[in-house]
Amino acid sequence: MKRPTRRAAVFAALFAVTTLAGTASAHVRYVVDDPTDVASIVSFVANTVAVPEHAAILGGSALAAVAGVLAYERFQPFERDRALFADAMTDYRDLLPWLLRLAIGIPLVGAGFSGYYFTPLVESDARLLFIGLGFLLLFGLATRFVAAVGLALYAYGLAVEPALLLQFEYVGGFLALVALGGGRPSADDVLERLAADDDSTYGRIDPIHDRAVRFRERVAPATPLVPVAIRLSLAVTFVYLGLVEKLLNPGYALAVVAKYDLTAVVPVAPELWVVGAALAEVAVGVVLAVGLYTRATAALSLGLFTLTLFGLPDDPVLAHLSLFGLASALMITGAGPYSLDAVFGDDDADAPGGEERAAEDPAA
């Protein structure tokens, strides 16, 4: 099914500013302590955009992106490749719980050993708790219960410390694991097989197998919403990073540009670096929220994360692994329901074999 051209224009307009994002899209407060003085946020943004050269760069980038995407929509040079890629990603859906466990479990272990509460900006003495939760997820033991505990801990922390919005992707990860469970390979899968056999010794003594089966049946109707939970949690994270961390706190972002001499990488004014990065992150968040070109957006997100890791050598890598994992998960699932991709028929159904797999897989 050919995608409508009007979607290409929307997508291109939102993503044009990503050409200025670069490594300034990092969690800026992780790597700088003293922000650059900015007298007025409104004046900072208005004056930056009002410079003719800056306006030309932003406008020219937008026009170039629109022209490029419209040309792609017109000639469809890689349509078969795109469909085959979507089909290949769909084949990995049975590994989605494993990917999510790694994406959430490893950062939790890192948070425990480093002594912070989900984000490096919030210190915590609950080291053993986070290490324990992380390892349980890595082993896939009591996955749904552990994910629910993690979600409750995050909700409590967010009520006390709004800075946890920097890691809002944890919400999508935890919700997805509550719905999907440990998957394969996991300790849950092995124990369930043992418990399901009444002739096994473990099957006769296991106290929770029946309750676990009933809970799984109750949450099964929510499995199609897993991509939505992941997509929206990433969207909130990106919008918060762009809007709150940069546009509303440009002093920190300016300090990052100065610290790493980013103007030597791309010779534009520091103010344009900050505004460009902020607009890029907000744009990515908006596109993820509406579910437009979701796999492409996830791939772009992975590119921005990679630039951050290579461009900022003292950035805490473990704090970004959850973002890497959830963006990778979206490349597998696609947008899911309640998305423009679903409305325009650009999810799994247009990939080879997509209709059959969507009917068979409840997480589709």
C-alpha positions in Angstrom: 0.0 0.0 0.0 1.6 3.3 -1.1 1.8 5.8 1.7 0.0 9.2 1.1 2.2 12.1 0.2 0.6 14.3 2.9 2.2 12.2 5.5 5.6 12.8 4.0 5.2 16.5 4.3 4.3 16.3 7.9 7.1 13.9 8.7 9.7 16.0 6.9 8.6 19.3 8.5 8.9 17.8 12.0 12.3 16.2 11.4 14.0 19.0 9.5 15.6 20.4 12.6 17.4 17.1 13.4 20.2 18.2 11.2 21.3 20.5 14.1 20.8 18.0 16.9 24.1 16.2 17.1 25.6 15.5 20.5 23.8 18.5 22.1 20.8 16.2 22.5 22.4 14.5 25.6 21.0 14.7 29.1 22.8 18.0 29.6 22.8 18.0 33.4 24.7 14.7 33.5 27.8 16.3 32.2 27.8 19.9 33.4 27.3 21.5 36.8 27.5 25.2 36.1 25.1 26.5 33.5 25.8 29.6 31.3 24.0 32.6 32.5 20.9 33.4 30.4 18.9 36.5 31.3 15.6 35.6 29.6 14.6 32.3 28.1 12.0 34.0 25.8 14.6 36.5 24.6 17.2 33.8 24.1 14.9 31.7 21.8 13.5 34.7 20.0 16.8 36.3 19.4 18.3 33.0 18.1 15.5 32.4 15.6 15.5 36.1 14.6 19.0 36.0 13.3 18.7 35.8 9.4 21.5 33.2 9.1 19.8 31.0 11.8 16.4 31.4 10.2 17.9 30.5 6.8 19.6 27.3 8.2 16.4 26.1 9.9 14.2 27.0 7.0 16.6 25.6 4.4 16.9 22.4 6.3 13.1 22.1 6.5 12.7 22.7 2.7 15.5 20.2 1.9 14.0 17.6 4.1 10.5 18.1 2.6 11.9 17.9 -0.9 13.8 14.8 -0.1 10.9 12.9 1.5 8.5 14.0 -1.2 10.9 12.7 -3.8 11.1 9.4 -2.0 7.3 9.2 -1.8 7.1 10.0 -5.5 9.6 7.4 -6.8 9.5 4.8 -3.9 13.2 3.7 -4.6 13.4 1.4 -1.5 9.8 0.4 -0.9 10.5 -3.3 -1.2 13.5 -3.0 1.1 11.4 -1.2 3.6 8.7 -3.9 3.6 11.3 -6.6 3.9 13.0 -4.8 6.8 9.6 -4.5 8.6 9.0 -8.2 8.0 12.5 -9.1 9.4 11.8 -7.0 12.5 8.5 -8.6 13.0 10.2 -12.0 13.1 12.0 -11.0 16.3 8.8 -10.4 18.2 9.3 -13.6 20.2 12.5 -12.0 21.6 10.8 -8.8 22.6 10.5 -9.6 26.3 14.2 -10.6 26.4 15.2 -7.3 24.8 13.0 -5.3 27.3 14.5 -7.2 30.2 18.0 -6.3 29.1 17.0 -2.7 28.4 15.6 -2.2 31.9 17.6 -4.7 33.9 21.1 -3.6 33.0 20.4 0.1 33.8 18.8 -0.9 37.1 21.9 -2.8 38.1 24.0 0.2 37.1 21.8 2.5 39.1 22.3 0.2 42.1 26.1 0.1 41.9 26.3 3.8 41.1 23.9 4.8 43.9 21.2 6.7 42.0 17.5 6.5 41.7 16.7 5.7 38.0 18.5 8.9 36.9 22.1 10.0 37.8 20.6 13.3 38.9 18.9 11.7 41.9 21.1 10.0 44.5 19.8 6.9 46.4 21.0 4.5 49.1 18.7 1.7 47.8 21.6 0.0 46.1 20.7 -3.5 47.0 17.1 -3.0 46.0 18.0 -1.8 42.5 20.7 -4.4 42.0 18.3 -7.1 43.0 15.5 -5.9 40.8 17.9 -5.6 37.9 19.3 -9.1 38.2 15.8 -10.6 38.6 14.9 -9.0 35.3 18.0 -10.2 33.6 17.3 -13.7 34.8 13.7 -13.4 33.9 12.5 -14.5 37.4 9.1 -13.2 38.6 9.3 -10.8 35.7 5.8 -9.4 35.9 6.0 -8.9 39.7 9.4 -7.3 39.5 8.3 -4.9 36.7 5.2 -3.9 38.8 7.5 -3.2 41.8 9.8 -1.1 39.6 6.8 0.8 38.2 5.6 1.6 41.7 9.1 2.7 42.8 9.3 5.0 39.8 5.9 6.5 40.4 6.8 7.2 44.0 10.1 8.8 43.0 8.4 10.9 40.3 6.0 12.3 42.9 8.9 13.4 45.0 11.4 14.4 42.3 10.2 15.6 38.9 13.7 15.2 37.5 12.8 11.5 37.0 10.9 12.6 33.9 14.3 12.4 32.3 13.9 8.6 32.4 10.2 8.4 31.7 11.0 5.6 29.3 11.1 3.3 32.3 7.3 3.5 32.5 6.8 2.1 29.0 9.4 -0.6 29.7 7.8 -1.7 33.0 4.3 -1.7 31.6 5.4 -3.8 28.6 7.0 -6.3 30.9 3.9 -6.6 33.1 1.9 -7.3 30.0 4.4 -9.7 28.2 6.2 -11.4 31.1 9.7 -12.8 30.9 9.3 -14.6 27.5 12.1 -16.8 26.3 14.8 -17.4 27.4 13.9 -16.8 31.1 13.7 -18.5 34.4 10.0 -17.9 34.3 9.6 -19.9 31.2 11.6 -22.8 32.6 9.8 -22.9 35.9 6.4 -22.6 34.1 7.2 -25.7 32.1 8.2 -27.6 35.3 5.1 -26.4 37.1 2.7 -27.3 34.3 3.6 -31.0 34.6 1.8 -32.6 37.5 4.2 -35.5 37.5 7.3 -33.3 38.2 8.3 -32.8 41.8 8.3 -29.0 41.3 4.9 -29.1 39.7 3.5 -30.6 42.8 5.0 -28.0 45.2 4.8 -24.9 43.1 2.6 -22.4 45.0 2.0 -19.7 42.4 1.7 -21.4 38.9 -2.1 -21.3 38.9 -2.2 -17.6 40.0 0.4 -16.7 37.4 -1.7 -18.3 34.7 -4.8 -16.5 35.8 -3.0 -13.1 35.9 -1.5 -13.7 32.5 -5.0 -14.4 31.1 -6.2 -11.1 32.6 -3.5 -9.0 31.1 -3.5 -10.7 27.7 -6.0 -8.2 26.2 -3.4 -5.5 27.0 -0.6 -7.0 24.9 -1.5 -5.2 21.7 -1.0 -1.9 23.6 2.7 -2.7 24.4 3.9 -0.7 21.4 1.7 2.2 22.5 3.1 2.2 26.0 6.7 2.1 24.7 6.0 4.8 22.1 4.3 7.2 24.4 6.9 6.8 27.2 9.7 7.6 24.7 7.7 10.5 23.4 7.3 12.1 26.8 11.1 11.6 27.4 12.0 13.3 24.2 9.6 16.2 24.6 10.8 16.7 28.2 14.5 16.7 27.1 13.9 19.2 24.4 11.4 21.5 26.0 12.4 21.5 29.7 16.1 20.5 29.6 17.0 22.8 26.7 14.5 25.5 25.7 13.5 26.2 29.3 17.0 25.7 30.7 19.3 26.9 27.8 22.2 27.7 30.2 23.0 24.0 30.7 22.9 23.2 27.0 25.1 26.2 26.2 27.6 24.9 28.8 27.6 21.5 27.1 28.3 23.2 23.7 31.2 25.2 25.3 32.6 22.2 27.3 32.9 20.0 24.2 33.6 22.7 21.7 30.7 21.5 19.5 30.9 24.6 17.3 34.1 23.1 16.0 32.1 20.1 14.9 29.4 22.0 13.2 30.4 25.7 12.8 27.1 27.4 13.9 26.4 29.7 16.8 26.1 28.0 20.2 22.5 29.3 20.5 21.6 27.6 17.3 23.1 24.4 18.6 20.8 24.5 21.6 17.6 25.6 19.8 18.2 23.0 17.0 18.8 20.2 19.4 15.7 21.2 21.4 13.5 21.4 18.4 14.8 18.1 17.2 14.0 16.3 20.4 10.5 17.8 20.6 9.9 16.8 17.0 11.0 13.2 17.6 8.7 13.1 20.6 5.7 14.5 18.7 6.2 12.0 15.8 6.5 9.1 18.3 3.4 10.3 20.1 1.3 10.2 17.0 2.9 7.1 15.7 4.1 8.4 12.3 6.9 6.5 10.5 7.6 4.8 13.8 10.4 2.5 12.7 12.2 5.3 10.9 11.8 7.5 14.0 13.1 4.8 16.2 16.1 4.4 14.0 16.7 8.1 14.0 16.5 8.0 17.8 19.2 5.3 17.9 21.4 7.5 15.8 21.0 10.5 18.1 21.8 8.3 21.1 24.9 7.0 19.4 26.1 10.5 18.6 25.7 11.3 22.3 27.8 8.4 23.4 30.6 9.1 21.0 30.5 12.9 21.4 30.3 13.1 25.2 32.9 10.7 26.6 32.0 11.3 30.3 28.2 10.9 29.8 26.9 8.0 31.9 26.4 5.3 29.3 24.2 3.1 31.5 21.7 5.8 31.9 21.0 5.7 28.1 20.7 1.9 27.7 16.9 2.0 28.5 16.5 4.5 25.6 18.5 2.3 23.3 16.5 -0.8 24.2 13.1 0.7 23.9 13.9 2.4 20.6 15.1 -1.0 19.4 11.8 -2.5 20.7 9.8 0.0 18.6 11.7 -1.1 15.5 10.4 -4.6 16.2 6.8 -3.8 17.1 6.1 -0.8 14.9 3.7 1.8 16.1 0.9 -0.5 17.1 -2.7 0.7 17.5 -3.8 4.3 18.0 -1.2 5.6 15.6 -1.1 7.3 12.2 0.9 4.4 10.9 -2.1 2.2 11.7 -4.6 4.7 10.1 -2.6 4.9 6.9 -1.9 1.2 6.8 1.8 1.5 7.3 2.3 -0.8 10.2 2.9 -4.6 9.8 0.2 -5.4 7.4 2.0 -4.0 4.4 5.1 -6.2 5.1 5.3 -9.6 3.4 3.4 -12.0 5.6 2.3 -9.2 7.9 -1.4 -9.9 7.9 -0.9 -13.5 8.9 1.6 -12.8 11.6 -0.6 -9.9 13.0 -3.5 -12.4 13.3 -1.3 -15.0 15.1 0.6 -12.7 17.4 -1.4 -11.0 20.2 1.4 -8.4 20.7 1.1 -7.4 17.1 
